[in-house]
Amino acid sequence: MNAIRIVQAQPQARGFTLIEVMMVVAILAILAAISYPSYMEQVRKSWRSEARTALMQQMQHQERHYTQVGRYRRYVGDSGESGATGKYLIESGNCEGRSNIDSCIRLTASPKPDYADPHFGMFWLDSTGGRGCDGAQRVKCWQ
């Protein structure tokens, strides 16, 4: 009689080696290092847009009040839609060279401490149509 041999196959190792995992982690770290600064710049752009929008909305309210009453009013508020969620503090003040707020108003949007922007500081808009900002890239602040 012939004997039949049954050979059991050795189970193959499954999974990843440590080197493969470390290579994937290194690739992800490189991608994150490249993309994070770009992502943060886009986030800051949205914050700047929020500031400009809030200034224009408040100026519309001020002009409406001026049309009805004949003078502007003091204002301090937030740039966010729902109160304290805004990234900027909106304040009213006198225009440059004017002693009071009755005939000319200047609105400023100052970034809150957690939302400081390295390129732009405070944005401003006045009732004469002037607008601008502080910071290293003043020419681009309202673009």
C-alpha positions as CSV (number, residue, x, y, z in Angstrom):
1,M,0.0,0.0,0.0
2,N,1.1,3.4,-0.9
3,A,1.0,5.9,1.8
4,I,-0.5,9.3,1.0
5,R,1.3,12.2,2.5
6,I,-0.6,15.2,3.6
7,V,1.6,18.3,3.6
8,Q,0.2,21.2,5.5
9,A,1.2,24.6,4.2
10,Q,2.9,27.0,6.5
11,P,0.6,29.9,7.3
12,Q,1.9,33.1,5.6
13,A,2.5,36.1,7.8
14,R,-0.2,38.8,7.3
15,G,-0.1,42.5,8.0
16,F,2.5,45.2,7.5
17,T,6.1,45.3,8.7
18,L,7.2,48.2,10.9
19,I,9.3,49.7,8.1
20,E,6.2,49.8,5.8
21,V,4.2,51.5,8.5
22,M,7.0,54.0,9.2
23,M,7.3,54.8,5.5
24,V,3.5,55.6,5.3
25,V,3.8,57.8,8.5
26,A,6.8,59.7,6.9
27,I,4.9,60.3,3.7
28,L,1.8,61.6,5.6
29,A,4.1,63.9,7.7
30,I,5.6,65.3,4.5
31,L,2.2,65.9,3.0
32,A,0.9,67.6,6.1
33,A,4.0,69.8,6.3
34,I,3.4,71.0,2.8
35,S,-0.4,71.4,3.0
36,Y,-0.9,72.9,6.5
37,P,0.6,76.4,5.7
38,S,-1.6,76.6,2.6
39,Y,-4.6,75.5,4.6
40,M,-4.0,78.1,7.3
41,E,-3.7,80.9,4.7
42,Q,-7.1,80.0,3.3
43,V,-8.5,80.1,6.8
44,R,-7.0,83.5,7.4
45,K,-8.5,84.7,4.1
46,S,-12.0,83.7,5.3
47,W,-11.3,85.6,8.5
48,R,-10.4,88.7,6.5
49,S,-13.5,88.3,4.4
50,E,-15.6,88.1,7.6
51,A,-14.0,91.4,8.8
52,R,-14.7,93.3,5.5
53,T,-18.2,92.0,5.3
54,A,-19.0,93.0,8.9
55,L,-17.5,96.5,8.2
56,M,-19.7,97.0,5.1
57,Q,-22.8,95.7,6.9
58,Q,-22.3,98.0,9.9
59,M,-21.6,100.9,7.6
60,Q,-25.0,100.3,5.9
61,H,-26.6,100.4,9.3
62,Q,-24.8,103.6,10.1
63,E,-25.8,105.2,6.9
64,R,-29.4,104.2,7.4
65,H,-29.3,105.7,10.9
66,Y,-27.6,108.9,9.5
67,T,-30.4,109.3,6.9
68,Q,-33.1,109.0,9.6
69,V,-31.5,111.0,12.5
70,G,-28.8,113.2,10.9
71,R,-25.8,111.8,12.7
72,Y,-23.9,108.6,13.2
73,R,-24.0,106.5,16.4
74,R,-21.3,104.9,18.5
75,Y,-21.0,101.1,18.0
76,V,-18.9,98.3,19.5
77,G,-19.7,94.7,18.4
78,D,-18.6,91.5,17.0
79,S,-18.0,90.5,13.4
80,G,-19.7,87.1,13.7
81,E,-23.3,86.2,12.7
82,S,-24.2,85.0,16.2
83,G,-22.4,87.3,18.6
84,A,-19.2,86.1,20.2
85,T,-18.3,83.7,17.4
86,G,-16.7,86.5,15.3
87,K,-12.9,86.7,14.7
88,Y,-12.9,90.6,14.8
89,L,-14.1,93.3,17.1
90,I,-15.9,96.1,15.2
91,E,-15.8,99.6,16.7
92,S,-16.8,103.1,15.5
93,G,-14.9,106.3,16.0
94,N,-14.2,109.7,14.5
95,C,-12.8,110.1,11.0
96,E,-9.2,111.4,10.9
97,G,-9.1,115.1,11.5
98,R,-12.7,115.3,12.8
99,S,-13.5,116.1,16.4
100,N,-16.8,114.2,16.6
101,I,-18.7,111.3,15.1
102,D,-21.8,113.4,14.0
103,S,-20.7,114.1,10.4
104,C,-18.2,111.4,9.6
105,I,-17.6,107.9,11.1
106,R,-14.8,105.5,10.8
107,L,-15.4,101.8,11.5
108,T,-12.5,99.5,12.5
109,A,-12.2,95.8,12.6
110,S,-9.5,94.6,15.0
111,P,-8.6,90.9,15.1
112,K,-9.2,89.2,18.4
113,P,-6.1,87.8,20.1
114,D,-6.5,84.2,19.0
115,Y,-7.1,85.3,15.3
116,A,-4.1,87.5,14.7
117,D,-3.0,87.7,11.1
118,P,0.7,88.0,10.2
119,H,-0.1,89.9,7.0
120,F,-2.9,92.3,7.9
121,G,-3.8,94.0,11.1
122,M,-6.8,96.3,11.7
123,F,-9.2,96.9,8.8
124,W,-11.0,100.2,8.5
125,L,-13.8,101.8,6.5
126,D,-15.1,105.4,6.8
127,S,-18.3,107.2,5.6
128,T,-16.4,109.2,3.0
129,G,-15.6,106.0,1.1
130,G,-12.1,105.6,2.4
131,R,-10.9,102.1,3.4
132,G,-7.6,100.4,4.3
133,C,-5.8,98.3,6.8
134,D,-2.6,98.1,8.8
135,G,0.0,95.5,8.2
136,A,2.7,94.4,5.7
137,Q,0.4,94.0,2.7
138,R,-1.7,97.1,2.8
139,V,-2.3,97.1,-1.0
140,K,-4.0,93.8,-0.9
141,C,-6.2,94.2,2.1
142,W,-9.5,94.9,0.3
143,Q,-8.9,92.6,-2.7
